[in-house]
Amino acid sequence: MSNELIQVLCRGLLDELESADAFVCMAQEISRLDLKVRFIHYAQEELNHASYLSGLLGQLAPDLACVSSYEPPDFSEGLMAFMVTYLAKEEAAVFYYETLLNMVEKTEEKAILQRIYEEEKGHYEDITEIIKAHAADIMEAGHV
């Protein structure tokens, strides 16, 4: 397997872990229970994605250690500002899996990546919907 694919998988793994943390942090910032549950569900999906990518990396490069320059989510400008900015990360994740689908050859890998691609696309669409439908609750989140 190419070194390029290994680096792409490593970057994806780190992004999935960061996304899981971001969703947990968003859940902590908002008072609405239904939105908390949705964010926690998304975090679980992101961890499942990370687990899959970690497994692939373990097969292809068992001694590789992906190095992160991770910084925790910054809500200093409010949850709404964070979520709007975060949408770009989810959009990038959709593109990432679309690209990764073209880099792998095995049918079973493609099937799993297609499922993850659809989940990431769903996250992007759901977050967009949450921002539109719950703007007042999100804007209040800094005062929970």
PyMOL CGO cylinders between C-alpha atoms (Angstrom):
from pymol import cmd
from pymol.cgo import CYLINDER

trace = [
    CYLINDER, 0.00, 0.00, 0.00, 1.25, 3.44, -0.79, 0.3, 1, 1, 1, 1, 1, 1,
    CYLINDER, 1.25, 3.44, -0.79, 2.71, 5.78, 1.76, 0.3, 1, 1, 1, 1, 1, 1,
    CYLINDER, 2.71, 5.78, 1.76, 0.23, 8.37, 0.48, 0.3, 1, 1, 1, 1, 1, 1,
    CYLINDER, 0.23, 8.37, 0.48, -2.74, 6.21, 1.51, 0.3, 1, 1, 1, 1, 1, 1,
    CYLINDER, -2.74, 6.21, 1.51, -1.20, 5.62, 4.94, 0.3, 1, 1, 1, 1, 1, 1,
    CYLINDER, -1.20, 5.62, 4.94, -0.82, 9.38, 5.46, 0.3, 1, 1, 1, 1, 1, 1,
    CYLINDER, -0.82, 9.38, 5.46, -4.40, 9.98, 4.28, 0.3, 1, 1, 1, 1, 1, 1,
    CYLINDER, -4.40, 9.98, 4.28, -5.67, 7.33, 6.72, 0.3, 1, 1, 1, 1, 1, 1,
    CYLINDER, -5.67, 7.33, 6.72, -3.63, 8.83, 9.56, 0.3, 1, 1, 1, 1, 1, 1,
    CYLINDER, -3.63, 8.83, 9.56, -5.03, 12.32, 8.91, 0.3, 1, 1, 1, 1, 1, 1,
    CYLINDER, -5.03, 12.32, 8.91, -8.54, 10.87, 8.77, 0.3, 1, 1, 1, 1, 1, 1,
    CYLINDER, -8.54, 10.87, 8.77, -8.07, 9.04, 12.06, 0.3, 1, 1, 1, 1, 1, 1,
    CYLINDER, -8.07, 9.04, 12.06, -6.97, 12.22, 13.81, 0.3, 1, 1, 1, 1, 1, 1,
    CYLINDER, -6.97, 12.22, 13.81, -9.84, 14.19, 12.27, 0.3, 1, 1, 1, 1, 1, 1,
    CYLINDER, -9.84, 14.19, 12.27, -12.39, 11.61, 13.43, 0.3, 1, 1, 1, 1, 1, 1,
    CYLINDER, -12.39, 11.61, 13.43, -11.05, 11.72, 16.99, 0.3, 1, 1, 1, 1, 1, 1,
    CYLINDER, -11.05, 11.72, 16.99, -11.18, 15.53, 16.98, 0.3, 1, 1, 1, 1, 1, 1,
    CYLINDER, -11.18, 15.53, 16.98, -14.74, 15.44, 15.64, 0.3, 1, 1, 1, 1, 1, 1,
    CYLINDER, -14.74, 15.44, 15.64, -15.84, 13.03, 18.35, 0.3, 1, 1, 1, 1, 1, 1,
    CYLINDER, -15.84, 13.03, 18.35, -14.46, 15.39, 20.99, 0.3, 1, 1, 1, 1, 1, 1,
    CYLINDER, -14.46, 15.39, 20.99, -16.09, 18.39, 19.31, 0.3, 1, 1, 1, 1, 1, 1,
    CYLINDER, -16.09, 18.39, 19.31, -19.50, 16.69, 19.41, 0.3, 1, 1, 1, 1, 1, 1,
    CYLINDER, -19.50, 16.69, 19.41, -19.11, 15.76, 23.08, 0.3, 1, 1, 1, 1, 1, 1,
    CYLINDER, -19.11, 15.76, 23.08, -18.13, 19.36, 23.85, 0.3, 1, 1, 1, 1, 1, 1,
    CYLINDER, -18.13, 19.36, 23.85, -21.11, 20.69, 21.88, 0.3, 1, 1, 1, 1, 1, 1,
    CYLINDER, -21.11, 20.69, 21.88, -23.38, 18.38, 23.87, 0.3, 1, 1, 1, 1, 1, 1,
    CYLINDER, -23.38, 18.38, 23.87, -21.99, 19.84, 27.07, 0.3, 1, 1, 1, 1, 1, 1,
    CYLINDER, -21.99, 19.84, 27.07, -22.63, 23.40, 25.87, 0.3, 1, 1, 1, 1, 1, 1,
    CYLINDER, -22.63, 23.40, 25.87, -26.34, 23.08, 25.11, 0.3, 1, 1, 1, 1, 1, 1,
    CYLINDER, -26.34, 23.08, 25.11, -29.21, 22.57, 27.53, 0.3, 1, 1, 1, 1, 1, 1,
    CYLINDER, -29.21, 22.57, 27.53, -31.71, 20.87, 25.19, 0.3, 1, 1, 1, 1, 1, 1,
    CYLINDER, -31.71, 20.87, 25.19, -31.68, 17.15, 25.93, 0.3, 1, 1, 1, 1, 1, 1,
    CYLINDER, -31.68, 17.15, 25.93, -32.71, 16.15, 22.40, 0.3, 1, 1, 1, 1, 1, 1,
    CYLINDER, -32.71, 16.15, 22.40, -29.73, 18.02, 20.93, 0.3, 1, 1, 1, 1, 1, 1,
    CYLINDER, -29.73, 18.02, 20.93, -27.37, 16.63, 23.56, 0.3, 1, 1, 1, 1, 1, 1,
    CYLINDER, -27.37, 16.63, 23.56, -28.44, 13.11, 22.59, 0.3, 1, 1, 1, 1, 1, 1,
    CYLINDER, -28.44, 13.11, 22.59, -27.94, 13.84, 18.88, 0.3, 1, 1, 1, 1, 1, 1,
    CYLINDER, -27.94, 13.84, 18.88, -24.45, 15.23, 19.47, 0.3, 1, 1, 1, 1, 1, 1,
    CYLINDER, -24.45, 15.23, 19.47, -23.48, 12.22, 21.60, 0.3, 1, 1, 1, 1, 1, 1,
    CYLINDER, -23.48, 12.22, 21.60, -24.77, 9.92, 18.89, 0.3, 1, 1, 1, 1, 1, 1,
    CYLINDER, -24.77, 9.92, 18.89, -22.65, 11.74, 16.31, 0.3, 1, 1, 1, 1, 1, 1,
    CYLINDER, -22.65, 11.74, 16.31, -19.63, 11.43, 18.62, 0.3, 1, 1, 1, 1, 1, 1,
    CYLINDER, -19.63, 11.43, 18.62, -20.20, 7.67, 18.81, 0.3, 1, 1, 1, 1, 1, 1,
    CYLINDER, -20.20, 7.67, 18.81, -20.34, 7.46, 15.03, 0.3, 1, 1, 1, 1, 1, 1,
    CYLINDER, -20.34, 7.46, 15.03, -17.10, 9.46, 14.74, 0.3, 1, 1, 1, 1, 1, 1,
    CYLINDER, -17.10, 9.46, 14.74, -15.41, 7.06, 17.19, 0.3, 1, 1, 1, 1, 1, 1,
    CYLINDER, -15.41, 7.06, 17.19, -16.64, 4.13, 15.10, 0.3, 1, 1, 1, 1, 1, 1,
    CYLINDER, -16.64, 4.13, 15.10, -15.10, 5.78, 12.03, 0.3, 1, 1, 1, 1, 1, 1,
    CYLINDER, -15.10, 5.78, 12.03, -11.84, 6.30, 13.94, 0.3, 1, 1, 1, 1, 1, 1,
    CYLINDER, -11.84, 6.30, 13.94, -11.86, 2.65, 14.99, 0.3, 1, 1, 1, 1, 1, 1,
    CYLINDER, -11.86, 2.65, 14.99, -12.23, 1.51, 11.40, 0.3, 1, 1, 1, 1, 1, 1,
    CYLINDER, -12.23, 1.51, 11.40, -9.44, 3.79, 10.16, 0.3, 1, 1, 1, 1, 1, 1,
    CYLINDER, -9.44, 3.79, 10.16, -7.23, 2.68, 13.06, 0.3, 1, 1, 1, 1, 1, 1,
    CYLINDER, -7.23, 2.68, 13.06, -7.81, -0.94, 12.06, 0.3, 1, 1, 1, 1, 1, 1,
    CYLINDER, -7.81, -0.94, 12.06, -6.81, -0.22, 8.47, 0.3, 1, 1, 1, 1, 1, 1,
    CYLINDER, -6.81, -0.22, 8.47, -3.70, 1.59, 9.65, 0.3, 1, 1, 1, 1, 1, 1,
    CYLINDER, -3.70, 1.59, 9.65, -2.88, -1.31, 11.95, 0.3, 1, 1, 1, 1, 1, 1,
    CYLINDER, -2.88, -1.31, 11.95, -2.94, -3.65, 8.97, 0.3, 1, 1, 1, 1, 1, 1,
    CYLINDER, -2.94, -3.65, 8.97, -0.98, -1.39, 6.63, 0.3, 1, 1, 1, 1, 1, 1,
    CYLINDER, -0.98, -1.39, 6.63, 1.49, 0.27, 8.99, 0.3, 1, 1, 1, 1, 1, 1,
    CYLINDER, 1.49, 0.27, 8.99, 1.39, -1.42, 12.40, 0.3, 1, 1, 1, 1, 1, 1,
    CYLINDER, 1.39, -1.42, 12.40, 4.28, 0.62, 13.81, 0.3, 1, 1, 1, 1, 1, 1,
    CYLINDER, 4.28, 0.62, 13.81, 2.97, 4.01, 12.68, 0.3, 1, 1, 1, 1, 1, 1,
    CYLINDER, 2.97, 4.01, 12.68, 2.06, 6.57, 15.33, 0.3, 1, 1, 1, 1, 1, 1,
    CYLINDER, 2.06, 6.57, 15.33, -0.17, 9.34, 14.04, 0.3, 1, 1, 1, 1, 1, 1,
    CYLINDER, -0.17, 9.34, 14.04, 0.90, 12.61, 15.64, 0.3, 1, 1, 1, 1, 1, 1,
    CYLINDER, 0.90, 12.61, 15.64, -1.70, 15.22, 16.44, 0.3, 1, 1, 1, 1, 1, 1,
    CYLINDER, -1.70, 15.22, 16.44, -1.47, 18.94, 17.07, 0.3, 1, 1, 1, 1, 1, 1,
    CYLINDER, -1.47, 18.94, 17.07, -4.98, 18.88, 18.50, 0.3, 1, 1, 1, 1, 1, 1,
    CYLINDER, -4.98, 18.88, 18.50, -6.47, 21.81, 20.36, 0.3, 1, 1, 1, 1, 1, 1,
    CYLINDER, -6.47, 21.81, 20.36, -9.79, 21.46, 22.19, 0.3, 1, 1, 1, 1, 1, 1,
    CYLINDER, -9.79, 21.46, 22.19, -12.87, 23.18, 20.77, 0.3, 1, 1, 1, 1, 1, 1,
    CYLINDER, -12.87, 23.18, 20.77, -12.99, 26.91, 21.39, 0.3, 1, 1, 1, 1, 1, 1,
    CYLINDER, -12.99, 26.91, 21.39, -16.42, 28.25, 22.31, 0.3, 1, 1, 1, 1, 1, 1,
    CYLINDER, -16.42, 28.25, 22.31, -15.15, 31.72, 23.22, 0.3, 1, 1, 1, 1, 1, 1,
    CYLINDER, -15.15, 31.72, 23.22, -17.22, 33.23, 20.39, 0.3, 1, 1, 1, 1, 1, 1,
    CYLINDER, -17.22, 33.23, 20.39, -20.27, 31.12, 21.29, 0.3, 1, 1, 1, 1, 1, 1,
    CYLINDER, -20.27, 31.12, 21.29, -21.65, 27.77, 20.28, 0.3, 1, 1, 1, 1, 1, 1,
    CYLINDER, -21.65, 27.77, 20.28, -23.31, 29.14, 17.15, 0.3, 1, 1, 1, 1, 1, 1,
    CYLINDER, -23.31, 29.14, 17.15, -20.03, 30.54, 15.80, 0.3, 1, 1, 1, 1, 1, 1,
    CYLINDER, -20.03, 30.54, 15.80, -18.31, 27.26, 16.60, 0.3, 1, 1, 1, 1, 1, 1,
    CYLINDER, -18.31, 27.26, 16.60, -21.00, 25.16, 14.88, 0.3, 1, 1, 1, 1, 1, 1,
    CYLINDER, -21.00, 25.16, 14.88, -21.00, 27.31, 11.75, 0.3, 1, 1, 1, 1, 1, 1,
    CYLINDER, -21.00, 27.31, 11.75, -17.22, 26.96, 11.54, 0.3, 1, 1, 1, 1, 1, 1,
    CYLINDER, -17.22, 26.96, 11.54, -17.46, 23.26, 12.36, 0.3, 1, 1, 1, 1, 1, 1,
    CYLINDER, -17.46, 23.26, 12.36, -19.70, 22.73, 9.32, 0.3, 1, 1, 1, 1, 1, 1,
    CYLINDER, -19.70, 22.73, 9.32, -16.60, 23.20, 7.16, 0.3, 1, 1, 1, 1, 1, 1,
    CYLINDER, -16.60, 23.20, 7.16, -14.94, 20.25, 8.96, 0.3, 1, 1, 1, 1, 1, 1,
    CYLINDER, -14.94, 20.25, 8.96, -17.94, 18.03, 8.29, 0.3, 1, 1, 1, 1, 1, 1,
    CYLINDER, -17.94, 18.03, 8.29, -17.98, 19.11, 4.65, 0.3, 1, 1, 1, 1, 1, 1,
    CYLINDER, -17.98, 19.11, 4.65, -14.27, 18.26, 4.48, 0.3, 1, 1, 1, 1, 1, 1,
    CYLINDER, -14.27, 18.26, 4.48, -15.02, 14.83, 5.99, 0.3, 1, 1, 1, 1, 1, 1,
    CYLINDER, -15.02, 14.83, 5.99, -17.53, 14.15, 3.22, 0.3, 1, 1, 1, 1, 1, 1,
    CYLINDER, -17.53, 14.15, 3.22, -14.88, 15.03, 0.64, 0.3, 1, 1, 1, 1, 1, 1,
    CYLINDER, -14.88, 15.03, 0.64, -12.28, 12.96, 2.53, 0.3, 1, 1, 1, 1, 1, 1,
    CYLINDER, -12.28, 12.96, 2.53, -14.35, 9.77, 2.35, 0.3, 1, 1, 1, 1, 1, 1,
    CYLINDER, -14.35, 9.77, 2.35, -15.32, 10.43, -1.24, 0.3, 1, 1, 1, 1, 1, 1,
    CYLINDER, -15.32, 10.43, -1.24, -11.60, 10.67, -2.08, 0.3, 1, 1, 1, 1, 1, 1,
    CYLINDER, -11.60, 10.67, -2.08, -10.68, 7.67, 0.08, 0.3, 1, 1, 1, 1, 1, 1,
    CYLINDER, -10.68, 7.67, 0.08, -13.26, 5.58, -1.77, 0.3, 1, 1, 1, 1, 1, 1,
    CYLINDER, -13.26, 5.58, -1.77, -11.21, 6.17, -4.92, 0.3, 1, 1, 1, 1, 1, 1,
    CYLINDER, -11.21, 6.17, -4.92, -7.95, 5.16, -3.21, 0.3, 1, 1, 1, 1, 1, 1,
    CYLINDER, -7.95, 5.16, -3.21, -8.96, 1.69, -1.98, 0.3, 1, 1, 1, 1, 1, 1,
    CYLINDER, -8.96, 1.69, -1.98, -9.53, -1.35, -4.14, 0.3, 1, 1, 1, 1, 1, 1,
    CYLINDER, -9.53, -1.35, -4.14, -11.12, -4.01, -1.94, 0.3, 1, 1, 1, 1, 1, 1,
    CYLINDER, -11.12, -4.01, -1.94, -14.88, -4.30, -2.24, 0.3, 1, 1, 1, 1, 1, 1,
    CYLINDER, -14.88, -4.30, -2.24, -15.40, -4.79, 1.51, 0.3, 1, 1, 1, 1, 1, 1,
    CYLINDER, -15.40, -4.79, 1.51, -13.35, -1.67, 2.29, 0.3, 1, 1, 1, 1, 1, 1,
    CYLINDER, -13.35, -1.67, 2.29, -15.31, 0.33, -0.27, 0.3, 1, 1, 1, 1, 1, 1,
    CYLINDER, -15.31, 0.33, -0.27, -18.59, -0.81, 1.29, 0.3, 1, 1, 1, 1, 1, 1,
    CYLINDER, -18.59, -0.81, 1.29, -17.54, 0.33, 4.77, 0.3, 1, 1, 1, 1, 1, 1,
    CYLINDER, -17.54, 0.33, 4.77, -16.15, 3.61, 3.46, 0.3, 1, 1, 1, 1, 1, 1,
    CYLINDER, -16.15, 3.61, 3.46, -19.39, 4.22, 1.53, 0.3, 1, 1, 1, 1, 1, 1,
    CYLINDER, -19.39, 4.22, 1.53, -21.37, 3.77, 4.77, 0.3, 1, 1, 1, 1, 1, 1,
    CYLINDER, -21.37, 3.77, 4.77, -19.07, 6.19, 6.61, 0.3, 1, 1, 1, 1, 1, 1,
    CYLINDER, -19.07, 6.19, 6.61, -19.32, 8.65, 3.71, 0.3, 1, 1, 1, 1, 1, 1,
    CYLINDER, -19.32, 8.65, 3.71, -23.12, 8.56, 4.02, 0.3, 1, 1, 1, 1, 1, 1,
    CYLINDER, -23.12, 8.56, 4.02, -22.93, 9.09, 7.79, 0.3, 1, 1, 1, 1, 1, 1,
    CYLINDER, -22.93, 9.09, 7.79, -20.62, 12.10, 7.38, 0.3, 1, 1, 1, 1, 1, 1,
    CYLINDER, -20.62, 12.10, 7.38, -22.94, 13.52, 4.74, 0.3, 1, 1, 1, 1, 1, 1,
    CYLINDER, -22.94, 13.52, 4.74, -25.79, 13.03, 7.21, 0.3, 1, 1, 1, 1, 1, 1,
    CYLINDER, -25.79, 13.03, 7.21, -23.84, 14.84, 9.95, 0.3, 1, 1, 1, 1, 1, 1,
    CYLINDER, -23.84, 14.84, 9.95, -23.31, 17.81, 7.65, 0.3, 1, 1, 1, 1, 1, 1,
    CYLINDER, -23.31, 17.81, 7.65, -27.00, 17.94, 6.70, 0.3, 1, 1, 1, 1, 1, 1,
    CYLINDER, -27.00, 17.94, 6.70, -28.18, 17.43, 10.30, 0.3, 1, 1, 1, 1, 1, 1,
    CYLINDER, -28.18, 17.43, 10.30, -25.92, 20.12, 11.73, 0.3, 1, 1, 1, 1, 1, 1,
    CYLINDER, -25.92, 20.12, 11.73, -27.14, 22.52, 9.06, 0.3, 1, 1, 1, 1, 1, 1,
    CYLINDER, -27.14, 22.52, 9.06, -30.72, 21.68, 10.04, 0.3, 1, 1, 1, 1, 1, 1,
    CYLINDER, -30.72, 21.68, 10.04, -29.95, 22.04, 13.76, 0.3, 1, 1, 1, 1, 1, 1,
    CYLINDER, -29.95, 22.04, 13.76, -28.43, 25.47, 13.20, 0.3, 1, 1, 1, 1, 1, 1,
    CYLINDER, -28.43, 25.47, 13.20, -31.48, 26.61, 11.24, 0.3, 1, 1, 1, 1, 1, 1,
    CYLINDER, -31.48, 26.61, 11.24, -34.14, 25.05, 13.48, 0.3, 1, 1, 1, 1, 1, 1,
    CYLINDER, -34.14, 25.05, 13.48, -32.59, 25.72, 16.88, 0.3, 1, 1, 1, 1, 1, 1,
    CYLINDER, -32.59, 25.72, 16.88, -30.74, 28.99, 16.43, 0.3, 1, 1, 1, 1, 1, 1,
    CYLINDER, -30.74, 28.99, 16.43, -32.25, 30.55, 19.57, 0.3, 1, 1, 1, 1, 1, 1,
    CYLINDER, -32.25, 30.55, 19.57, -31.26, 27.59, 21.76, 0.3, 1, 1, 1, 1, 1, 1,
    CYLINDER, -31.26, 27.59, 21.76, -27.77, 27.53, 20.30, 0.3, 1, 1, 1, 1, 1, 1,
    CYLINDER, -27.77, 27.53, 20.30, -27.33, 31.26, 20.76, 0.3, 1, 1, 1, 1, 1, 1,
    CYLINDER, -27.33, 31.26, 20.76, -28.33, 30.84, 24.43, 0.3, 1, 1, 1, 1, 1, 1,
    CYLINDER, -28.33, 30.84, 24.43, -25.90, 27.98, 24.96, 0.3, 1, 1, 1, 1, 1, 1,
    CYLINDER, -25.90, 27.98, 24.96, -23.22, 30.24, 26.34, 0.3, 1, 1, 1, 1, 1, 1,
    CYLINDER, -23.22, 30.24, 26.34, -25.58, 31.01, 29.23, 0.3, 1, 1, 1, 1, 1, 1,
    CYLINDER, -25.58, 31.01, 29.23, -26.41, 27.40, 30.26, 0.3, 1, 1, 1, 1, 1, 1,
]
cmd.load_cgo(trace, "trace")
